[in-house]
């Protein structure tokens, strides 16, 4: 592994406010593949005009984080791909430190520590440069393509638990997941534009759908049902409570959790899309 053997892949959705700061920080001489799920032709043109070694692809429709990342990974010609969210900042100095720490290590997935304004995603409590962990957050993660046999993100998952599933599959194969003792900044909650009610509905629907799907995939239907049954009951009673006290926003959020779970129980695909298709 060397400094040049990596391609950056960035998946966007309504990310106009943060993507330029992200791209300005990245090493200028490395290839970047940008995949936009919102089909913004104006933003694509702006990116390709302003930044070197940047290719921006527009998806025909919003197919989700996993599908878009798989598209970008398959476009990469390098053995390693560095997946980052558009609201994550990695400058050249941090990048070189990350790669120098990884040099000589065998791994399937590796990730720096994520720093947000109110918390740090840090599992390493020592001063070691590298530790082996069960999983890493998906805001910034390096994938060794040679370990995956082209089986990257599960495309059934539209949003949430994609990286958890990815890490578990690699661990089940006996591969190593590494955390690198280098912190990178993540703005948090800003990669997909403003969180209006429609985005909140989508987030709640998919969080519950993905939770059931993940547990069913790695265990079985009954295990997943009983694992999520408290969520089902809580969502039902909270949706009713907030409806009675006329807090429409909160009521709708819990209704969406309920709908997401019911659809996953019925083994329906993860079909809900913000600003497009409605679940009822």
Secondary structure as the mmCIF struct_conf table of DSSP 4:
data_model
#
loop_
_struct_conf.conf_type_id
_struct_conf.id
_struct_conf.beg_label_comp_id
_struct_conf.beg_label_asym_id
_struct_conf.beg_label_seq_id
_struct_conf.end_label_comp_id
_struct_conf.end_label_asym_id
_struct_conf.end_label_seq_id
TURN_TY1_P TURN_TY1_P1 UNK A 3 UNK A 4
BEND BEND1 UNK A 5 UNK A 5
STRN STRN1 UNK A 6 UNK A 12
BEND BEND2 UNK A 13 UNK A 14
TURN_TY1_P TURN_TY1_P2 UNK A 16 UNK A 18
HELX_RH_AL_P HELX_RH_AL_P1 UNK A 19 UNK A 25
BEND BEND3 UNK A 26 UNK A 26
TURN_TY1_P TURN_TY1_P3 UNK A 28 UNK A 29
BEND BEND4 UNK A 30 UNK A 30
STRN STRN2 UNK A 32 UNK A 36
TURN_TY1_P TURN_TY1_P4 UNK A 37 UNK A 38
HELX_RH_AL_P HELX_RH_AL_P2 UNK A 41 UNK A 50
BEND BEND5 UNK A 51 UNK A 51
TURN_TY1_P TURN_TY1_P5 UNK A 52 UNK A 53
STRN STRN3 UNK A 54 UNK A 58
BEND BEND6 UNK A 60 UNK A 61
HELX_RH_AL_P HELX_RH_AL_P3 UNK A 65 UNK A 75
BEND BEND7 UNK A 78 UNK A 79
STRN STRN4 UNK A 80 UNK A 85
TURN_TY1_P TURN_TY1_P6 UNK A 86 UNK A 87
STRN STRN5 UNK A 88 UNK A 89
HELX_RH_AL_P HELX_RH_AL_P4 UNK A 92 UNK A 102
TURN_TY1_P TURN_TY1_P7 UNK A 103 UNK A 104
BEND BEND8 UNK A 108 UNK A 108
STRN STRN6 UNK A 109 UNK A 115
BEND BEND9 UNK A 117 UNK A 118
STRN STRN7 UNK A 120 UNK A 121
BEND BEND10 UNK A 126 UNK A 127
BEND BEND11 UNK A 129 UNK A 129
STRN STRN8 UNK A 130 UNK A 132
BEND BEND12 UNK A 134 UNK A 134
TURN_TY1_P TURN_TY1_P8 UNK A 138 UNK A 139
STRN STRN9 UNK A 140 UNK A 144
HELX_RH_3T_P HELX_RH_3T_P1 UNK A 145 UNK A 147
TURN_TY1_P TURN_TY1_P9 UNK A 148 UNK A 150
BEND BEND13 UNK A 153 UNK A 153
TURN_TY1_P TURN_TY1_P10 UNK A 155 UNK A 156
BEND BEND14 UNK A 158 UNK A 161
HELX_RH_AL_P HELX_RH_AL_P5 UNK A 162 UNK A 172
TURN_TY1_P TURN_TY1_P11 UNK A 173 UNK A 174
STRN STRN10 UNK A 177 UNK A 186
BEND BEND15 UNK A 189 UNK A 189
TURN_TY1_P TURN_TY1_P12 UNK A 191 UNK A 192
BEND BEND16 UNK A 193 UNK A 193
HELX_RH_AL_P HELX_RH_AL_P6 UNK A 197 UNK A 218
BEND BEND17 UNK A 219 UNK A 219
HELX_RH_AL_P HELX_RH_AL_P7 UNK A 221 UNK A 244
TURN_TY1_P TURN_TY1_P13 UNK A 245 UNK A 246
HELX_RH_AL_P HELX_RH_AL_P8 UNK A 248 UNK A 265
TURN_TY1_P TURN_TY1_P14 UNK A 266 UNK A 267
TURN_TY1_P TURN_TY1_P15 UNK A 274 UNK A 275
BEND BEND18 UNK A 276 UNK A 276
#
